[in-house]
Amino acid sequence: MAYAVFLKRTAKRELEQLPRRIHDKIVDHLLSLRDHPHPAGADKLHGREGYRIGIGDYLVLYVISNRERTVEIVSVAHRKEVYR
């Protein structure tokens, strides 16, 4: 059974500000989280709940709820800015 993928308002805004080519590449990865919320290369975050995946120079931070079968995208940002 697939997970539902949701974007926080701030993550949606961050995604919309990216160049089209990068935006589309990241959206493809986000959609793949529906079937594989723990893809190869996903790392558990230290010091807070959630996971991160790297897509080129960008990181996506997200939280998985196995009980509700959801993936919530918390942030989409350049590696230099993601933890600020």
Secondary structure, DSSP 8 states (H G I E B T S, - for coil): ---EEEE-HHHHHHHHTS-HHHHHHHHHHHHHTTT-SS-TT-EE-SSSS-EEEEETTEEEEEEEETTTTEEEEEEEEETTTTT-
